Amino acid sequence: MYRKYFSVILILATVTASALIGCKRQPTLSANAKRFDLKGKVVSVEKSQYTVTIAHEDIKDYMPAMTMPFKVKDNWVFEVVKPGDRVGAAYIVDGANSWLEEVVITNEISDTASPVSGSAVEPKPGDEMPNYRLINQDGKAIKVHDYKGKALLLTFIFTRCQDPEQCTLMSTNFAALNRELQKQPALYDQTHLLSISFDPEYDTPKVLRSYGAAYTGKYTEETFDHWEFASGSADEVRGIAQYFGLRYYKDEQSGKDQMIHSLRTAVIGPDSKIVKIYRGNEWKPDEILKDVQTVLGPKA
């Protein structure tokens, strides 16, 4: 009898504790938080970063299909999920934060998303950057070495990516950096910003011009003399993306190579040599400003 009552009490206590833990995991949402349904295939799992990279389908009324990492709040997911799994989840966007919750996993027999072999190795500080060719927002051909003599600040974007912690944050940070440089004419004259889209099919010069002018706030008056937006052919974009360690995988169903949407931001010296590469989204404009001041020296 006592054992029976003890078992009931233990079960109730366990259920209550689990409920309390579950409640603690749920963040408080703002009134402007948005919720979207997400479906896709897992490409990779980064347990130490609490992220899962997913090749997702179109997110209705928000973002087109692409492959990118998502933060996941529930630890149990990382004990179960693996590349090749199909997943469904609630994608929450709340201000500058986003994450997945209510993840549902369906295991598959085979993994149809395999890494592409021969991907370029990420460069090291001191390596000279190849003279890659791109097309800017004016439809003009440009090359990386065109900016020799200046510190080149480079990042990657996808204009249709609206995730607040991905491309939106990179462009917002570059806009802040551009404004700070304008306050220091000597630094401004010795720097150049370049945002490269890895979606050449959609991000035409016209699209890039509109996107860029919205971030500078000058719209039709923007000349893009200091901050350019560029893309190029699929091969050109792939070349520079892989140089910075961005990865592609082959989707065996479509037969096409797809990019894993991740982040790289680089500081390149006046000699076209790599100074520093930032992985991810945790860098701040002030950090890159300090890098620039260090590279250009006291005369800047």
C-alpha positions, -999 to +999 in steps of 0.1 A: +000+000+000+027+025+010+047+015-020+017+022-042+012+057-027+049+064-029+050+055-066+020+078-073+037+107-054+070+101-073+052+101-107+034+133-098+066+150-086+084+140-118+056+153-140+055+186-120+093+190-122+092+183-159+065+209-165+084+235-145+116+228-165+096+231-197+082+264-186+116+278-179+128+269-214+101+289-231+113+324-237+089+353-231+077+366-264+072+402-273+039+415-287+056+417-322+069+381-322+060+361-354+055+324-358+060+305-390+058+268-400+091+254-412+097+221-430+129+207-444+158+183-444+186+183-419+220+189-435+242+191-404+240+192-366+262+216-345+254+205-309+281+228-294+265+258-311+229+247-304+222+249-341+208+226-368+214+234-405+183+227-425+176+228-462+141+242-457+112+247-480+096+281-487+085+297-454+051+311-464+049+349-462+084+352-449+114+337-468+121+315-498+137+280-496+174+280-487+198+261-465+208+278-433+215+271-396+188+276-370+190+278-332+171+251-314+159+256-278+153+220-268+184+200-259+167+167-266+167+174-303+205+172-305+204+137-290+181+124-317+184+145-349+209+136-376+217+146-412+190+133-436+161+136-412+130+154-423+119+180-397+089+202-391+090+230-365+077+263-354+101+291-365+099+320-341+111+355-350+111+380-322+129+412-329+166+404-334+162+368-322+150+337-339+148+300-331+130+267-337+107+250-312+081+222-313+105+202-335+090+170-350+115+146-366+108+119-391+138+096-398+146+086-434+163+056-447+190+075-467+205+109-466+199+127-499+220+158-489+256+148-491+286+172-489+303+183-521+339+171-522+368+194-529+355+224-510+381+251-505+399+255-472+393+287-453+422+311-457+445+323-429+456+358-420+484+368-443+471+349-473+466+370-504+431+370-517+427+359-553+415+386-577+379+374-580+356+390-605+320+400-597+293+423-610+282+452-589+248+469-584+254+490-615+260+460-637+297+469-638+324+442-636+347+446-605+376+427-592+388+423-556+422+438-564+405+470-576+405+480-539+442+477-533+455+506-513+423+505-491+411+482-463+383+461-479+355+450-455+336+421-470+306+401-460+280+378-477+243+383-480+211+369-495+186+397-501+156+374-497+169+362-463+149+379-436+162+361-406+171+388-381+203+369-370+216+362-405+218+384-435+196+411-420+221+415-392+251+415-415+236+444-435+225+463-404+260+460-390+276+471-422+252+501-423+263+510-388+299+506-397+295+528-428+280+555-406+308+554-381+334+556-409+317+587-423+324+604-390+361+598-395+370+612-430+406+598-430+393+563-423+364+567-447+387+575-476+409+545-469+382+519-466+357+502-489+327+480-480+315+451-502+284+429-497+284+399-519+252+380-526+254+342-531+220+342-548+230+354-583+198+341-600+176+364-580+200+391-568+204+409-601+221+444-602+187+460-600+177+441-569+211+447-553+208+485-560+174+487-544+185+466-514+217+485-508+201+519-512+175+510-485+203+502-461+223+534-467+191+554-465+199+575-496+177+556-520+178+572-554+207+595-543+230+566-534+262+565-555+277+533-539+311+549-540+320+536-505+297+505-501+290+483-530+267+453-535+278+426-559+271+391-572+282+373-604+278+341-623+271+310-603+307+298-607+322+332-598+301+334-566+309+298-557+346+304-561+348+333-537+323+317-513+343+285-511+375+304-507+361+318-474+350+283-463+314+284-471+301+249-480+280+234-507+262+201-507+247+181-536+210+174-533+206+140-550+169+146-557+175+177-578+211+169-588+220+205-580+246+219-556+231+239-528+249+264-506+247+261-468+237+295-458+263+305-432+281+337-424+316+351-431+329+386-427+364+395-436+389+424-432+413+426-461+443+448-459+455+474-485+478+448-499+448+424-506+460+401-478+436+386-453+437+404-419+409+387-401+379+365-408+348+365-385+327+334-386+290+337-375+271+367-364+286+376-330+310+404-342+301+440-336+308+471-359+332+485-332+354+454-335+359+458-372+364+495-368+393+487-344+407+462-370+407+489-396+424+514-374+451+488-366+456+478-402+458+514-415+479+527-387+482+560-369+482+581-401+446+572-409 
